[in-house]
Amino acid sequence: MKIIKTKGKITKIIDLSPTAKEIWFELENEMEFQAGAFVNLFVEIDGEKIRRSYSISSDPAKRKEISLTIREKKGGFISNIFWLENVKEMEFEIMGPLGKNTADKIKKEKVFLAGFGVGVSVIKAVLLEILKFDHVREIYILTGSYNEEEILYKDFFDEVKEKNTGKKIFDRFILSNPKNENYPFTGHIQENIDDLDFSNSSIYICGQKIACDTLKEKIKDNAAENIDFIIESFG
Ligand SMILES: Cc1cc2nc3c(=O)[nH]c(=O)nc-3n(C[C@H](O)[C@H](O)[C@H](O)COP(=O)(O)OP(=O)(O)OC[C@H]3O[C@@H](n4cnc5c(N)ncnc54)[C@H](O)[C@@H]3O)c2cc1C
């Protein structure tokens, strides 16, 4: 895919949870990308150009308009900008697509998509893409979030599950701090997978590096065999 640098104008901002927003940018030039790719976003603040990376959360079929799903980092420099009232008037430079951990690396019939926190937005984009892959037959979606309000894209996953996609779709939303004290899947993703057979699968994991690495080790400890891991970590 050709890496381009273009301007992005915010067209829409959607509140997803108390700490996450989906930001839609109209691009000056089309960007061809694969699900799982990220962009570098440049913002000029007080004469200084600051750069941060964000994964693309929208469908690659749309090349002129992309969404980024951004979690507010208290004390952070760039993420907080999207909570400002005048953000739509700001200029953004966008460079991409970047990254190699894209949906085309998913080669097996059985696929696990695991997303931690805002990494769930990448899982959503990858899911949109692999639904079109004939070789993919079974998809297991595992998300790890703080509480019920912070599960990103649950409605989207529910909708895909209910639709007749011709594929077996399973999902499990794990919460580290559920409000409902009887919530069945608590803790982290790796503490809620002992009943799942990961053998002979492609496993796409996205989130903070430590979370991705811990889950990968746990799956390997479960003696699962013949696995392709694709790990997109946020550092
Ligand atoms: C490949 C990739 C993809 C990514 N995709 C996404 C994505 O899809 N969505 C997303 O939300 N994020 C994503 N990230 C993370 C993103 O790039 C930023 O790191 C994140 O938004 C924080 O940036 P920031 O400018 O708000 O915070 P920063 O200014 O970078 O600060 C980060 C943290 O450090 C603390 N900090 C900053 N300065 C100091 C200081 N002087 N002393 C002590 N603490 C300090 C802040 O409180 C904050 O908690 C991705 C990262 C990578 C590498």
The ligand as a Gaussian input file, in Angstrom:
#p B3LYP/6-31G(d) Opt

LIG

0 1
 C        0.687000       1.642000      16.561000
 C       -0.105000       2.412000      17.601000
 C       -1.468000       2.507000      17.472000
 C       -2.214000       3.209000      18.417000
 N       -3.563000       3.287000      18.272000
 C       -4.292000       3.952000      19.175000
 C       -5.710000       4.021000      19.038000
 O       -6.307000       3.486000      18.100000
 N       -6.408000       4.718000      19.975000
 C       -5.775000       5.334000      21.042000
 O       -6.472000       5.958000      21.864000
 N       -4.442000       5.268000      21.200000
 C       -3.695000       4.611000      20.291000
 N       -2.332000       4.576000      20.431000
 C       -1.704000       5.358000      21.511000
 C       -1.498000       6.829000      21.043000
 O       -0.512000       6.874000      20.026000
 C       -1.019000       7.789000      22.142000
 O        0.107000       7.227000      22.761000
 C       -2.105000       8.069000      23.184000
 O       -3.238000       8.694000      22.598000
 C       -1.562000       9.031000      24.250000
 O       -1.130000      10.214000      23.624000
 P       -1.273000      11.613000      24.350000
 O       -0.558000      12.619000      23.523000
 O       -2.670000      11.908000      24.735000
 O       -0.525000      11.363000      25.715000
 P        1.025000      11.652000      26.037000
 O        1.257000      13.106000      26.096000
 O        1.872000      10.866000      25.113000
 O        1.077000      11.048000      27.485000
 C        0.859000       9.631000      27.715000
 C        0.797000       9.389000      29.212000
 O        1.989000       9.866000      29.822000
 C        1.676000      10.758000      30.866000
 N        2.648000      11.879000      30.813000
 C        2.834000      12.734000      29.789000
 N        3.808000      13.601000      30.104000
 C        4.225000      13.276000      31.353000
 C        5.203000      13.791000      32.220000
 N        5.948000      14.848000      31.883000
 N        5.369000      13.198000      33.433000
 C        4.615000      12.139000      33.782000
 N        3.673000      11.603000      32.996000
 C        3.476000      12.168000      31.798000
 C        0.282000      11.283000      30.610000
 O       -0.389000      11.559000      31.807000
 C       -0.366000      10.149000      29.884000
 O       -0.992000       9.272000      30.793000
 C       -1.561000       3.853000      19.506000
 C       -0.174000       3.750000      19.624000
 C        0.552000       3.042000      18.696000
 C        2.043000       2.958000      18.858000

